[in-house]
Each structure stands twice: as C-alpha cells, then as structure tokens.
Amino acid sequence: MSTIKVMAVQVGWTPNKEENLRRALDLIERGFQQYGQADIVCLPEFFYESPTYKNRETVGEPLEGAFYQTLSRCAAAHQVNMITGTFPQKKDGKLYNTCLAIDRGGNLLGEYSKVHLFDALDRKESDYLTAGRRHGIFEFDCGKVGVAICYEVRFCEYLRTLALQDIDLLAIPAMFYRPRQDQWDLLVRGAALNHVLYVVTANQYNKHCFGRSQIIDPCGLPLAQAADREDVIFTCIDTAYQKQMRDDLAVYENRVPEMYDIK
C-alpha cells in the first residue's frame, strides 16, 4: 500500500485510568468523525496508568487486562490498526513499559517493551521497570511500522536499526515532560530527516507534558501537529515518496558499516 492514513491521539494521564481510556476512545471517535477512515492510530506512552517507584507494587496489569481488551474492541469497531501507546505490563513478577500492536480485527499482532529505560536527570526507571530485549517492528496490512518509546528517540543506533528493516513508518509514543519542547521538535524531526522516515508521534498533554504530537515527513517537515490541548491529528503519508527520497539521498547505499565501531 503506497498511501497510509495515519492518526495520532494526544491525551494525558490522570489518576483515574478508566477515565483515561474513555477520553482516548472519545478522541479516536472524534478523529473518525472529523477525518474519516484511518489505517493506523497511535496513542501516547503511559496515558492509561503511570508507574513510579512508589506505586510499583500497586500498578500494572497482565497483557489480557482492560487496556488490551478495551483497545482491541475499539480497533475492531473502527476497523483500524493500532499502536496502543504503553501500559505497565505485569509479567513474571516484573513490570514492563509495553506497547501493543493490534490489527483491524482487534487481534494482537505483538508487543514491544521499552529497551532504553530513562535512567537520567532525577529519574531512574530501572528501579521499577524491566527493560525489553526485542526490537519493536510490526507488519500491518497497511505497511511495516517500527516503534521507539519516548526517550528512545535519542538513540540513533536503535532508530537506524529499525530503519534498516525497511519500515514504512516510525511510531513514537511518548510522555515527554515540560519544558523541553524545543528538544522534542529537534529530536523527532531529526529522526525523520536523519533516517529518511515518516514519523508519527503521540505525546501526552497535561500539566506535566506539553503535547506537540506530530506527523513528520522524511525531510523532517511536520505534516500535522496537535494543538495545545488534548487533540487528534491526521494525515496521509506516501510510502513511495519515502522510497524516492531514500533513493535520491542514498544515505543507505553510501553507508560504510565497517567504519562504525560503536559498541
């Protein structure tokens, strides 16, 4: 499929996780009413439930919990593929920052748990989260999608690894905090430009997070950007254009991998 209709939902976390899901569903419904059918929807990181060191024993749910069940029904009802954003997944006595890929029938295609945990500034996610150990790449009927979660946009090695798998779209669910709006713009647009990729970002919007969810073309130009509120954005992307830009710029053909000793 050369054209992919992409939607991103900008919604913020509150202490009421049922209400958070309801607001996300309302925004998805609004997006379909406003823009018509989409091929894929992306939601933010931890918009449903937000783990911390203090609440690590009381948050989280297994894969088959309310988060998946609710979004599975939504995907099937709207016949849309979904990058669900993330939820704290309980598995084998551990807590993971997990994103699900759901197809148009509401079926689970796979899961991706954040690999690069945010152990920086005044935070240490590894105190309460366990890192994943697999790449986030999913084959939907509309194309191949790679997933990087929030902080992972800073890891160019990981993004290039995804890009080398011929993904059609990079999805970045995020919980990017105020006041680093300028860094966010540079990071997500730079990811699109440096790796010659379409990028969809879904960031939380609340008193802690600034939103600025975007859909960006392979030249680093925003095609759609959310307003300063809970919002939904939409655009059509052309995977043939991404391929043409890669051919023209030749940044993949001209790589010299034997020169890159980055371990």
C-alpha positions as CSV (number, residue, x, y, z in Angstrom):
1,M,0.0,0.0,0.0
2,S,1.6,3.3,-1.1
3,T,-0.7,5.6,0.9
4,I,-1.2,5.1,4.6
5,K,-3.8,7.2,6.6
6,V,-2.2,8.0,9.9
7,M,-3.9,9.3,13.1
8,A,-2.3,10.3,16.4
9,V,-4.1,10.8,19.7
10,Q,-2.8,13.4,22.2
11,V,-4.3,12.5,25.6
12,G,-2.9,12.9,29.1
13,W,-2.7,10.7,32.2
14,T,-4.8,11.3,35.3
15,P,-5.1,9.1,38.4
16,N,-8.4,7.6,37.0
17,K,-7.3,5.0,34.5
18,E,-10.8,4.2,33.4
19,E,-11.4,7.8,32.6
20,N,-8.1,8.0,30.7
21,L,-9.3,5.2,28.5
22,R,-12.7,6.8,28.0
23,R,-11.1,10.1,26.9
24,A,-8.8,8.3,24.5
25,L,-11.7,6.5,22.9
26,D,-13.6,9.7,22.6
27,L,-10.7,11.3,20.8
28,I,-10.4,8.4,18.4
29,E,-14.2,8.6,17.7
30,R,-13.8,12.4,17.1
31,G,-10.9,11.7,14.7
32,F,-13.0,9.3,12.7
33,Q,-15.9,11.7,12.6
34,Q,-13.6,14.6,11.5
35,Y,-11.2,12.8,9.1
36,G,-13.0,9.6,8.1
37,Q,-11.3,6.2,7.9
38,A,-7.7,5.8,9.1
39,D,-5.3,2.9,8.5
40,I,-3.4,3.2,11.8
41,V,-3.8,5.1,15.1
42,C,-1.0,5.8,17.6
43,L,-1.5,6.7,21.3
44,P,0.9,8.0,23.9
45,E,3.2,6.4,26.5
46,F,1.6,5.6,29.9
47,F,-1.6,7.6,29.2
48,Y,-3.6,4.9,30.9
49,E,-1.6,4.2,34.0
50,S,1.7,5.7,35.1
51,P,4.1,3.7,37.2
52,T,6.7,5.2,39.7
53,Y,9.0,3.7,42.3
54,K,6.4,4.5,45.0
55,N,3.4,2.8,43.3
56,R,5.3,0.0,41.6
57,E,3.6,-2.7,43.8
58,T,0.0,-1.5,43.0
59,V,0.0,-0.5,39.3
60,G,0.1,-2.6,36.2
61,E,-1.9,-5.5,34.7
62,P,-1.3,-8.6,32.6
63,L,-1.4,-8.5,28.8
64,E,-5.0,-9.7,28.7
65,G,-6.2,-6.9,31.0
66,A,-8.6,-4.0,30.5
67,F,-6.1,-1.9,28.5
68,Y,-5.8,-4.5,25.7
69,Q,-9.4,-5.6,25.8
70,T,-10.7,-2.1,25.5
71,L,-8.4,-1.0,22.7
72,S,-8.9,-4.4,20.9
73,R,-12.7,-3.7,20.8
74,C,-12.0,-0.2,19.6
75,A,-9.7,-1.4,16.8
76,A,-12.3,-3.9,15.6
77,A,-15.2,-1.5,15.8
78,H,-13.4,1.1,13.7
79,Q,-11.5,-1.5,11.5
80,V,-8.2,0.3,12.3
81,N,-4.7,-0.9,13.1
82,M,-3.4,0.4,16.4
83,I,-0.1,1.3,18.1
84,T,-1.6,1.4,21.6
85,G,0.8,3.6,23.4
86,T,2.1,1.9,26.5
87,F,0.9,0.5,29.8
88,P,2.7,-1.0,32.8
89,Q,2.6,-4.7,32.0
90,K,2.9,-7.3,34.8
91,K,4.7,-10.4,33.6
92,D,6.6,-13.0,35.6
93,G,6.7,-10.8,38.7
94,K,8.2,-7.9,36.8
95,L,6.8,-4.6,35.4
96,Y,7.4,-3.6,31.7
97,N,6.7,-0.4,29.7
98,T,4.8,-2.2,26.9
99,C,3.3,-1.1,23.7
100,L,0.9,-3.4,21.8
101,A,0.2,-3.7,18.1
102,I,-3.4,-4.6,17.3
103,D,-4.8,-5.2,13.8
104,R,-8.1,-4.1,12.3
105,G,-9.9,-7.2,13.6
106,G,-8.8,-6.5,17.2
107,N,-6.2,-9.2,17.2
108,L,-2.9,-8.8,18.9
109,L,0.0,-8.8,16.4
110,G,2.7,-8.4,19.0
111,E,4.1,-6.4,21.9
112,Y,7.2,-4.3,22.4
113,S,8.7,-3.4,25.8
114,K,10.9,-0.3,26.1
115,V,14.5,-1.3,25.8
116,H,16.2,2.0,26.7
117,L,14.9,2.9,30.2
118,F,15.1,6.6,31.4
119,D,17.9,6.5,33.9
120,A,18.7,10.2,33.6
121,L,18.3,13.6,35.3
122,D,16.4,12.9,38.5
123,R,14.7,9.7,37.4
124,K,15.6,6.0,37.3
125,E,13.1,3.9,35.5
126,S,15.2,0.8,36.1
127,D,14.3,0.9,39.8
128,Y,10.8,-0.2,39.0
129,L,10.7,-1.2,35.3
130,T,12.4,-4.1,33.5
131,A,13.9,-3.4,30.0
132,G,12.7,-5.3,27.0
133,R,15.1,-7.2,24.8
134,R,13.5,-7.2,21.3
135,H,13.0,-4.7,18.5
136,G,9.6,-3.2,18.0
137,I,8.7,-3.9,14.4
138,F,5.2,-4.9,13.3
139,E,3.7,-6.0,9.9
140,F,0.3,-4.4,9.4
141,D,-1.9,-4.8,6.3
142,C,-1.0,-1.1,5.5
143,G,2.7,-1.4,6.0
144,K,5.6,-2.1,8.3
145,V,5.8,0.0,11.5
146,G,8.7,0.4,13.9
147,V,8.2,1.6,17.5
148,A,10.5,3.7,19.7
149,I,9.2,4.8,23.1
150,C,9.8,8.4,24.2
151,Y,13.5,8.5,25.5
152,E,14.4,6.0,22.8
153,V,14.2,8.8,20.2
154,R,17.7,9.9,21.5
155,F,19.3,6.5,20.5
156,C,20.2,6.9,16.9
157,E,21.7,3.4,16.7
158,Y,18.3,1.9,17.6
159,L,16.4,4.1,15.2
160,R,18.8,3.2,12.4
161,T,18.4,-0.5,13.2
162,L,14.6,-0.1,12.7
163,A,15.1,1.9,9.6
164,L,17.3,-0.7,8.1
165,Q,14.4,-3.2,8.3
166,D,12.6,-1.1,5.6
167,I,9.9,0.2,7.9
168,D,7.3,2.5,6.3
169,L,6.6,4.4,9.5
170,L,8.3,5.1,12.8
171,A,5.8,5.4,15.7
172,I,6.9,7.2,18.9
173,P,4.5,7.0,21.8
174,A,5.8,9.5,24.4
175,M,5.4,11.1,27.8
176,F,7.9,13.9,27.2
177,Y,7.9,16.4,30.0
178,R,7.8,20.2,30.1
179,P,9.7,22.4,29.4
180,R,11.7,20.7,26.7
181,Q,9.5,21.5,23.7
182,D,12.4,22.7,21.6
183,Q,14.4,19.5,22.3
184,W,11.3,17.4,21.3
185,D,10.9,19.2,18.0
186,L,14.6,18.7,17.1
187,L,14.6,15.1,18.2
188,V,11.5,13.8,16.4
189,R,12.1,15.9,13.2
190,G,15.7,15.0,13.2
191,A,14.7,11.3,13.5
192,A,12.6,11.7,10.3
193,L,15.3,13.6,8.5
194,N,18.4,11.6,9.5
195,H,16.8,8.2,8.8
196,V,14.6,9.4,5.9
197,L,11.4,8.1,7.5
198,Y,7.9,9.1,8.1
199,V,7.4,9.6,11.8
200,V,4.2,9.7,13.9
201,T,4.5,10.9,17.5
202,A,1.8,10.8,20.2
203,N,2.8,12.7,23.3
204,Q,0.8,13.2,26.4
205,Y,-0.8,16.5,27.2
206,N,-1.4,17.6,30.8
207,K,0.2,19.9,33.4
208,H,3.4,17.8,33.2
209,C,3.6,17.1,29.4
210,F,3.4,19.6,26.6
211,G,1.9,17.6,23.8
212,R,3.2,18.7,20.4
213,S,2.2,15.4,18.8
214,Q,3.3,15.4,15.2
215,I,3.3,13.5,11.9
216,I,6.5,14.3,10.0
217,D,7.7,13.6,6.5
218,P,11.1,12.1,5.5
219,C,12.5,15.6,5.0
220,G,11.8,16.4,8.7
221,L,8.8,18.7,7.9
222,P,5.7,18.4,10.0
223,L,2.6,17.5,8.1
224,A,0.3,17.7,11.1
225,Q,0.7,19.0,14.6
226,A,-1.6,18.9,17.6
227,A,-2.9,22.0,19.3
228,D,-2.1,22.9,23.0
229,R,-4.8,20.6,24.4
230,E,-6.0,17.1,24.1
231,D,-6.3,16.6,20.4
232,V,-6.3,14.2,17.5
233,I,-4.3,14.7,14.2
234,F,-4.4,13.0,10.8
235,T,-2.6,13.0,7.5
236,C,-2.0,10.6,4.6
237,I,1.6,9.5,4.0
238,D,3.0,8.2,0.7
239,T,5.5,5.4,1.2
240,A,6.6,5.7,-2.5
241,Y,7.8,9.2,-1.6
242,Q,9.8,7.9,1.3
243,K,11.4,5.3,-1.0
244,Q,12.1,8.0,-3.6
245,M,13.8,10.2,-1.0
246,R,15.9,7.3,0.2
247,D,17.0,6.6,-3.4
248,D,17.8,10.3,-4.1
249,L,19.8,10.9,-0.9
250,A,21.5,7.5,-1.0
251,V,22.3,7.6,2.7
252,Y,21.7,3.8,3.0
253,E,23.6,2.9,-0.2
254,N,26.6,5.0,0.8
255,R,26.9,3.6,4.3
256,V,30.3,2.2,5.3
257,P,29.4,-0.2,8.1
258,E,32.9,-1.5,8.7
259,M,33.8,2.1,9.8
260,Y,31.2,2.2,12.6
261,D,32.7,0.7,15.7
262,I,30.0,1.9,18.2
263,K,29.8,-0.9,20.7
